[in-house]
Amino acid sequence: MSSSHSCPKLAALVLAVLSLLPARTARCNEPEIEPGFVSLFDGESLAGWEGNQKVFRVEKGAILAGSLTEPIAHNEFLCSTARYADFELRLQARLEGRGRNAGIQFRSERIPNHHEVIGYQCDMGRTGTDHLIWGALYDESRRRKFLAEGEQAKIRAAFKDGDWNEYVIRCEGSRIRIWLNGYQTVDYLEKDEVAKTGLLALQIHGGQPAVASYRRIRLKRLPSAAGE
C-alpha cells in the first residue's frame, strides 16, 4: 500500500486515540496513594465494609452516613471486615447538619446483638456551646470518656468548617497519635490493659439530622511495637 493511502488512516487512528484521553484523565483525578499504603475504599462500593446500608451509602467517591432532614435514631457504625493492630490510617472527613458528632473507630469490636461498638474513637464534632472535639481521642462504650484532646485555639486554626478535613491516626503498641490537617491533637500512651487490635469503623451519631462523609481512606500496616 502506498504512503499516500496509509497517512490519512494513521492520522485518523491517532485522532481517535487522542479523543479518548480526556475521559481517561477525568477518571484519574484522585491523588495517588502514598508508598506503603493500601486503599480501604474503592470509591464506588462498600466492599470490605459491613453495616446498615439504609444508613451508609456511596456518593461521588465518598462514604456517607445519615440525613440532613431526618433525625438519626441511634449511633450507627460501618465496620471494616479486616482487623488491624499497629498501623497508620489516613482519610478525609466532613460533618454537615444540625447533628454535631461522628467519628472514626479503631482497635474496636462490635457489641453482640447491639448497634454499638467498643473501642477507641477519633472524634469529630462539637460539644457544649461550641467546644470542638475534632481530633480528640474518645473511648467508646468502654471508659466512656475523652482520653486526650488538643488545644482549642490550635484546633480552631487547623479545622476547616464545612469542608474536608485530613486525619492521620497512628497506632504503635500502647502509643496513639492523631493529627488534624497537620496539627497533632493527641499523643497518648495507654496504661490500661485494653485490646491492641480490632476493627476500624465509621460513625454517624444518633440525634439531630446530620451527614458524616468519609473518603480517601488508606492504611499502612506497621511492624508490631518492640516488647509488646
Summary of the structure (lengths in Angstrom):
residues: 228
radius of gyration: 21.6
end to end distance: 73.5
largest distance: 82.2
contacts: 689
relative contact order: 0.23
helix: 14%
strand: 46%
